[in-house]
Every structure is written in structure tokens, then in C-alpha cells.
């Protein structure tokens, strides 16, 4: 194992708290890497809704270790190596990271949880490398498997939404993007959006239904939920499917008409964890994500709008709540 004599004995990391509690940073002993492990100094980690839910104990993905650390992805530099590495890494190598634990100054991971940063990609752009791109690729796979020619997406102005526009354009799938403000309309059209609808417009529901019927948009990806899902499902043609992958507007579906279900429409949950399990079973995880990483400066590029120090997590979360649609917000632990 490489010497860790120049490294600190302890490090700081965010930990899980109960809902409503203030985010908490704790100090942990810095462990040396063991068999097939590398120690990475974390450079940046993006804030995702799943990270916030995880921080407050409201979200757990199948297979996640039961540890108090949070932060599902990030980027950093390898600072120490263990023995018998199944995937080779070198000291000083820049890497993409899979957590949990990226909301900390250091993270100890097995080699299959790290990927080399390719080319001259910055560590800022390297940080949001998995959650959003992986979700977008899975959405594309579901659309292609189902033979869907067009889709509806309810978080059009989000970082994920902008990736989805570019990715679906490459795949030849039309996309109806829903936003809440007119100033996003031209931005998304500049991204190549086929359609952009403002959900606050008085004729929104009529427009959505008309375009969905015209383009045969038989699949939808809904990040809002609450009462909004009913509007989406009503607009979909008969025989369509609506995947719910977020709860920005609420965590219940109070007003779905049973008559829509009698038209052969399906409402179901979307989970990228299922996709990850599928990739793991087929041994294609590294292949798929290595390909994604070659497009982090093009198709899967993230707009980084603001960076906060780890100690400023309360300010960062407040900023995220008000500005999440403007681009990714990163934490900088070191």
C-alpha cells in the first residue's frame, strides 16, 4: 500500500439527520485503503434531490450500504492505493466517484466505484457524472424498448431536462418539455427542444393534449407528481405509460380519474436503481458509464451555476431550493 504519512488523521463529512434537523458535519478517522480499495480526496460533489432525501433519512436505494455518510456521486483525486486492485489506478489520478460518502473531504471506495476522468474534463464537470446521465440513458432505453416515438417530460428546464433534450434528439425521439416560466422557452429551444409548454399558461392542458395526440407521445416522465400527474395522464393517448421519478409537487396522486386507467394508461414508478441492477447482472455497468463519460462535455454536459464549501451546506441547500432549475450546484469539501 502507498504511504499515507502526508495525509491527515481525520476528515470532515456530512451525515444523515432526522427530517427537519439542521445538516450536520462530523469528524471521522481517515482509514487506510484495504484490499481492492483506493482513497480519494474529494474535489466536488453535486446536490441532487436524492442526496437531500438521503441526508434526512427519507431515501434509500437497493444495495446502498447502511452507513451515516451521504452524497451519491462526485469527483476527486486518488491519494492512496490498497493492495490487489481489480481495476488499476495511480496516485494523483483524477476520478469520477460513486458514493455514498462524497459529501466529505475523503472517501474510501472499492475500485468498481471509481472511473478515470477522460481527456481534459474539469473536476467540476466530472462531478455530476452518473445520476443525471444514467437516468437520461435509462429513459431513452425505456422509450426505445416500448417503441415510443415521442415523450413528455415535466421538468424541462432542469439540468436533467436539458440533457434529455439533447439525448432524445440523438435518438430521434420527439420530446414535449414542460416548464413553469416563459424565460426558459427560448433557452430550451436553443438546446434543440421540439416543444416547450409553460404549465402556467391558461391553455396549457389543451395544448399538451393536442401535441401529445399529434406526435403520439405515449410515454411520460413526471418529476412533479401531486395533482400535476393527472394533467399529464389525461393528455396522454390511450395505451400510454407515465413514469413518476420525483415529487416536486407532492408525494401523493390525489386526482387521477379511473376513466384514464380504463383507456389502458399505466402509472408507475421510475427507478434508475433498477437499471443499475440490470447493468450489474449483465456485467455492463462500466461499459455503459465509460461511454457516458466520453460525452460529459457534450450530450451530458452540466451547467455549473454555483459552488459552495462543505461548511456552507445550509446556505447551499437554501440556494438549491430556489435556483435548482438554473444549473447544477456543487459542494467543495476541500
Buried (B, 14 or more C-beta within 10 A) or exposed (E): EBEBEEBEEEBBBBBBBEEEEEBEBEEBEBEBBEEBBBBBBBBBBBBBBBBBBBBBBEBEBEEEEEEBBBBBBBBBBBBBBBEEBEBEBEEEBBBBBBBBBBBBBBBBBBBEBBBBBBEEBBBBBBBBBBBBBBBBBBBBBBBEEEEBBBBBBBBBBBBBBBBBBBBBBEEEBBBBBBBBEEEBBEBBBEBEBBBBBBBEEEEBBEBBBEBBEEBBBBBBBBBBBBBBBBBBBBBBBEEBBBBBBBBBBEEEBEEBEEEBEEBEBBBEEBBBBEBBBEBEEEEEBEEBBEEBBEBBBEBBBBEBBBBBEBEBBEEBBEBBEEEBBBBBBBBBBB
